Amino acid sequence: MIMNKLFIPIILLLIIFTSCNDEWTEEQFENYISFKAPITNSEGVTDIYVRYKSEEETTYQLPLIVSGSKTNSQNAMINVALDPDTLEVLNYERFQTREDFYYKELESKYYSFPSEVEIKAGENTSLMNIDFTLRDIDMVEKWVLPLTILDGPSYTPNPRKNYRKALLRINPFNDYSGTYSGTALKTVMEGYEDETPIVNSEIKSYVVDENTIFFYAGNIDEDRQDRRNYKVYASFDGNGGVTFSADNPEMEFQVNKSASYTITEQMDELRPYLLHRYLTINNIDYQFSDYTMVPNVDINYKVSGSLILERQLNTQIPDEDQQIEW
């Protein structure tokens, strides 16, 4: 009786082990074609960062890889195409009816890519060049370039969706854009200056051109459906001056002081190749009216303080755009 009780679990373990081992062998030796586009946030897309150039193309190289333990033995032309259907499914699964949260397919005028990418025999990787021309792009929208690997006669796309698909969220950047620490920037309602101010730990900024960014006024962020109405522009003159402005007269934007910025650098104590670059915007002082939160009521706010942006640069990499550790 004891032997039977011991024998049955041993048999089960052998079956499970054999099954797992066969699956492992099959995965290891099958040459599937995949994108190298790991999901980088909780919303199911891959963030990519592209240097903004108003007058030039910027090329992003998206890797294609051949999986498996065996070296790729034949030339293959990999067919790549747009995949708006997958983006549509993602939007609904993530955001349901909140269409203002939806990712938007990047308009064709902003990019080009080849329909075929060659992977040569004896090689397990190739790079697909995506050329971006991002002049006048409006970063109020959450732009995504959705791609898929099509079936082909000389290769097999990876059967796993997350490897066959690439949903690339486009993040143009310049020297001043990124996510700022907002702990030193205070927002108060007019008439309640003695009350506890509103403070956001992070304030995201977006590219307008090479020397200009925008962020949303006060405590408004991407979650507001009407965020487009509250863009505040910051233009950097290259000599320490920052000019704040807004293009929506209804928000009654007013600057009370002239702002400035400083850049300081410091090498990392533990990783001597890593450079920390800090951009600080000082003397921020403006006011605006939130005229849409409560119908027919203007709520006036005053915003003051400073913002700090940190960038970490790997100085071992010669290309400055590739140095940044996002």
C-alpha positions as CSV (number, residue, x, y, z in Angstrom):
1,M,0.0,0.0,0.0
2,I,2.8,2.4,0.9
3,M,4.7,1.4,-2.3
4,N,1.6,2.3,-4.4
5,K,1.3,5.7,-2.8
6,L,4.9,6.5,-3.6
7,F,4.8,5.0,-7.0
8,I,2.0,7.1,-8.4
9,P,3.6,10.5,-7.6
10,I,6.9,9.4,-9.1
11,I,5.1,8.4,-12.4
12,L,3.3,11.8,-12.4
13,L,6.6,13.6,-12.0
14,L,8.2,11.7,-14.8
15,I,5.3,12.5,-17.1
16,I,5.4,16.2,-16.3
17,F,9.1,16.4,-16.6
18,T,9.1,14.6,-20.0
19,S,6.3,16.9,-21.3
20,C,8.1,20.1,-20.2
21,N,11.4,18.8,-21.6
22,D,9.8,18.1,-25.0
23,E,8.3,21.6,-25.0
24,W,11.7,23.1,-24.1
25,T,13.4,21.2,-26.9
26,E,10.8,22.3,-29.5
27,E,11.1,26.0,-28.5
28,Q,14.9,25.9,-28.4
29,F,15.4,24.5,-31.9
30,E,12.6,26.2,-33.8
31,N,13.8,29.3,-35.8
32,Y,11.0,31.8,-35.2
33,I,11.2,35.4,-36.4
34,S,10.5,38.0,-33.7
35,F,10.7,41.7,-33.0
36,K,12.9,42.8,-30.2
37,A,10.3,45.2,-28.7
38,P,9.8,44.4,-25.0
39,I,6.7,46.0,-23.4
40,T,8.1,48.8,-21.2
41,N,5.1,49.9,-19.3
42,S,1.8,48.6,-17.8
43,E,-0.3,49.7,-20.7
44,G,1.0,47.1,-23.2
45,V,3.2,49.2,-25.5
46,T,7.0,49.7,-26.1
47,D,8.3,53.2,-25.4
48,I,10.9,54.3,-28.0
49,Y,12.8,57.6,-27.9
50,V,13.5,59.5,-31.1
51,R,15.6,62.7,-31.2
52,Y,13.4,65.5,-32.5
53,K,14.7,67.3,-35.7
54,S,12.4,69.7,-37.4
55,E,14.4,69.7,-40.7
56,E,15.8,66.2,-40.8
57,E,14.8,62.5,-40.6
58,T,15.7,60.6,-37.5
59,T,16.3,56.8,-37.9
60,Y,15.3,54.3,-35.2
61,Q,16.6,50.8,-35.7
62,L,14.1,48.1,-34.6
63,P,15.8,44.7,-34.2
64,L,14.4,41.5,-35.8
65,I,15.8,38.3,-34.3
66,V,15.8,34.6,-35.1
67,S,15.1,32.5,-32.0
68,G,16.3,29.0,-31.4
69,S,19.5,27.2,-30.6
70,K,20.4,26.5,-34.2
71,T,22.0,29.2,-36.3
72,N,19.8,30.5,-39.1
73,S,20.7,28.6,-42.2
74,Q,19.0,30.5,-45.0
75,N,18.4,33.9,-46.4
76,A,15.0,35.3,-45.6
77,M,13.1,38.4,-46.6
78,I,10.9,39.2,-43.7
79,N,7.6,40.9,-44.5
80,V,6.5,43.7,-42.1
81,A,3.3,45.6,-42.2
82,L,1.1,48.0,-40.2
83,D,-1.2,46.3,-37.6
84,P,-4.0,48.8,-36.7
85,D,-6.3,45.9,-35.6
86,T,-4.1,44.9,-32.7
87,L,-3.9,48.6,-31.6
88,E,-7.7,48.8,-31.7
89,V,-8.0,45.7,-29.5
90,L,-5.4,47.0,-27.0
91,N,-7.2,50.3,-26.7
92,Y,-10.5,48.7,-25.9
93,E,-9.1,46.1,-23.5
94,R,-7.1,48.8,-21.6
95,F,-9.4,51.8,-21.7
96,Q,-12.9,50.5,-22.5
97,T,-15.0,53.6,-23.5
98,R,-12.4,56.2,-22.4
99,E,-11.5,57.1,-25.9
100,D,-9.5,60.1,-24.8
101,F,-7.1,57.6,-23.3
102,Y,-6.7,55.7,-26.5
103,Y,-3.4,55.4,-28.3
104,K,-3.6,56.9,-31.7
105,E,-2.0,55.3,-34.8
106,L,0.9,57.5,-35.9
107,E,0.0,59.3,-39.1
108,S,1.9,58.1,-42.2
109,K,3.4,61.6,-42.9
110,Y,5.6,61.1,-39.8
111,Y,7.4,57.9,-40.7
112,S,8.5,55.4,-43.4
113,F,9.8,51.9,-43.2
114,P,10.6,49.1,-45.6
115,S,8.0,46.4,-46.3
116,E,10.8,43.7,-46.4
117,V,13.8,43.3,-44.1
118,E,16.6,40.7,-45.0
119,I,18.1,38.3,-42.5
120,K,21.1,36.6,-44.1
121,A,22.1,33.0,-43.7
122,G,24.4,32.6,-40.8
123,E,23.0,35.6,-39.0
124,N,20.4,35.7,-36.3
125,T,19.6,39.4,-36.2
126,S,18.8,42.2,-38.5
127,L,17.9,45.9,-38.1
128,M,14.8,47.5,-39.6
129,N,15.3,51.2,-40.2
130,I,12.3,53.3,-39.4
131,D,12.7,56.9,-40.6
132,F,10.8,59.6,-38.6
133,T,10.0,63.1,-39.7
134,L,8.3,64.6,-36.7
135,R,8.0,68.3,-37.5
136,D,4.8,69.8,-36.1
137,I,3.7,66.6,-34.4
138,D,1.2,67.3,-31.6
139,M,2.2,65.3,-28.5
140,V,-1.2,65.8,-26.8
141,E,-2.0,62.6,-28.6
142,K,-0.4,59.3,-27.5
143,W,1.1,58.2,-30.8
144,V,1.8,54.5,-31.5
145,L,3.2,52.8,-34.6
146,P,1.7,49.3,-34.7
147,L,3.7,46.7,-36.6
148,T,3.4,43.0,-37.3
149,I,5.5,40.3,-39.0
150,L,3.5,38.7,-41.8
151,D,3.7,35.1,-42.9
152,G,6.3,34.2,-45.5
153,P,7.5,31.2,-47.5
154,S,11.0,31.0,-46.1
155,Y,10.4,31.7,-42.4
156,T,8.0,31.3,-39.5
157,P,6.8,34.3,-37.4
158,N,6.9,33.7,-33.7
159,P,3.5,32.3,-32.7
160,R,3.5,34.3,-29.5
161,K,1.7,37.6,-30.2
162,N,4.0,39.8,-28.0
163,Y,7.0,38.7,-30.1
164,R,5.3,38.9,-33.5
165,K,3.8,42.3,-32.8
166,A,5.5,45.6,-32.0
167,L,3.4,48.5,-30.6
168,L,5.9,51.4,-30.6
169,R,4.9,54.4,-28.6
170,I,6.8,57.4,-30.1
171,N,8.5,59.7,-27.6
172,P,10.3,62.5,-29.4
173,F,12.9,64.2,-27.2
174,N,15.1,67.3,-27.2
175,D,17.6,68.6,-24.6
176,Y,14.8,69.8,-22.3
177,S,12.0,67.3,-22.5
178,G,11.3,64.4,-20.1
179,T,9.7,63.8,-16.8
180,Y,10.5,66.5,-14.2
181,S,10.5,66.2,-10.5
182,G,7.6,68.4,-9.4
183,T,8.0,68.3,-5.6
184,A,9.2,71.9,-5.5
185,L,6.4,73.3,-7.7
186,K,3.3,74.4,-5.8
187,T,-0.2,75.0,-7.1
188,V,-2.7,77.0,-5.0
189,M,-6.2,78.2,-5.6
190,E,-6.5,82.0,-5.7
191,G,-7.9,83.2,-2.4
192,Y,-6.6,80.1,-0.6
193,E,-2.9,80.8,-0.6
194,D,-2.6,79.8,3.0
195,E,-4.0,76.4,2.5
196,T,-1.9,73.3,1.7
197,P,-0.7,73.6,-1.9
198,I,-1.2,70.9,-4.6
199,V,2.1,69.2,-5.4
200,N,2.6,66.6,-8.2
201,S,5.6,64.3,-7.7
202,E,6.2,64.2,-11.4
203,I,5.4,66.5,-14.3
204,K,5.8,65.2,-17.8
205,S,6.9,67.5,-20.6
206,Y,6.5,67.0,-24.3
207,V,8.5,68.2,-27.4
208,V,7.3,71.1,-29.5
209,D,10.5,71.8,-31.4
210,E,14.3,71.6,-30.7
211,N,14.2,74.3,-28.0
212,T,10.6,74.2,-26.8
213,I,8.5,71.9,-24.6
214,F,5.1,72.0,-23.2
215,F,3.5,70.6,-20.1
216,Y,0.0,70.9,-18.7
217,A,-0.8,73.8,-16.3
218,G,-1.0,73.3,-12.6
219,N,-2.1,69.9,-11.6
220,I,-3.6,69.0,-15.0
221,D,-2.1,65.9,-16.6
222,E,-2.8,63.3,-19.3
223,D,-5.8,62.0,-17.5
224,R,-7.8,65.1,-18.2
225,Q,-10.1,64.7,-21.2
226,D,-9.7,68.4,-22.0
227,R,-6.0,68.6,-21.4
228,R,-5.4,70.1,-24.8
229,N,-6.9,73.4,-23.5
230,Y,-4.2,73.8,-20.8
231,K,-0.8,73.6,-22.6
232,V,2.0,75.7,-21.1
233,Y,5.0,76.2,-23.4
234,A,8.5,76.7,-22.2
235,S,11.1,78.0,-24.7
236,F,14.8,77.8,-23.8
237,D,17.1,80.4,-25.3
238,G,20.3,78.4,-24.9
239,N,21.8,81.0,-22.5
240,G,19.9,80.3,-19.3
241,G,16.6,82.0,-20.1
242,V,13.2,80.4,-20.2
243,T,10.0,82.0,-21.7
244,F,6.6,80.7,-20.6
245,S,3.6,81.2,-22.8
246,A,0.2,79.7,-23.7
247,D,-1.9,79.8,-26.9
248,N,-5.4,79.5,-25.4
249,P,-6.7,82.9,-24.4
250,E,-9.6,81.3,-22.4
251,M,-7.2,80.0,-19.8
252,E,-6.1,83.6,-19.0
253,F,-2.5,82.6,-18.7
254,Q,-0.2,85.2,-17.1
255,V,3.5,85.1,-16.2
256,N,4.5,87.0,-13.0
257,K,8.3,86.5,-13.1
258,S,11.0,85.8,-15.6
259,A,12.2,82.2,-15.3
260,S,15.7,80.9,-15.8
261,Y,17.4,77.5,-16.0
262,T,20.7,76.0,-15.0
263,I,22.5,72.7,-16.1
264,T,24.8,70.9,-13.7
265,E,26.6,67.6,-14.1
266,Q,28.0,65.0,-11.7
267,M,29.6,61.6,-12.3
268,D,28.1,58.6,-10.5
269,E,30.0,57.5,-7.4
270,L,29.5,53.8,-8.0
271,R,29.5,53.7,-11.8
272,P,32.2,56.2,-12.9
273,Y,31.1,56.0,-16.6
274,L,27.6,57.3,-15.7
275,L,27.0,61.0,-16.0
276,H,24.1,62.6,-14.1
277,R,22.9,65.8,-15.9
278,Y,20.4,68.0,-14.0
279,L,18.3,70.7,-15.7
280,T,16.7,73.0,-13.2
281,I,14.0,75.6,-14.1
282,N,14.0,78.3,-11.5
283,N,11.6,81.2,-10.6
284,I,8.5,79.6,-12.2
285,D,5.6,81.9,-11.4
286,Y,2.4,82.0,-13.4
287,Q,-1.3,81.9,-13.0
288,F,-4.2,80.5,-15.1
289,S,-7.9,79.8,-15.1
290,D,-9.4,76.3,-15.1
291,Y,-12.6,77.2,-16.9
292,T,-13.9,73.7,-17.8
293,M,-13.7,71.7,-14.6
294,V,-16.9,73.2,-13.2
295,P,-19.4,74.4,-15.9
296,N,-19.8,78.2,-16.0
297,V,-17.2,78.6,-13.2
298,D,-13.6,79.9,-13.6
299,I,-11.3,78.5,-11.0
300,N,-8.1,80.6,-10.8
301,Y,-4.7,79.0,-9.8
302,K,-1.3,80.3,-9.0
303,V,1.8,78.1,-9.7
304,S,5.2,78.8,-8.4
305,G,8.5,77.1,-7.6
306,S,11.0,75.1,-9.6
307,L,11.3,71.9,-11.7
308,I,14.2,69.5,-12.0
309,L,14.9,67.1,-14.8
310,E,17.6,64.4,-14.4
311,R,19.2,62.5,-17.3
312,Q,21.6,59.7,-16.9
313,L,24.2,59.3,-19.7
314,N,26.4,56.4,-20.3
315,T,29.7,58.0,-21.4
316,Q,31.0,54.7,-22.7
317,I,28.6,55.1,-25.7
318,P,29.9,57.5,-28.3
319,D,26.5,58.4,-29.8
320,E,25.0,61.0,-27.5
321,D,21.4,60.0,-28.4
322,Q,22.1,56.4,-27.4
323,Q,23.9,57.4,-24.2
324,I,20.6,58.3,-22.4
325,E,19.3,55.7,-20.0
326,W,15.6,56.2,-20.1
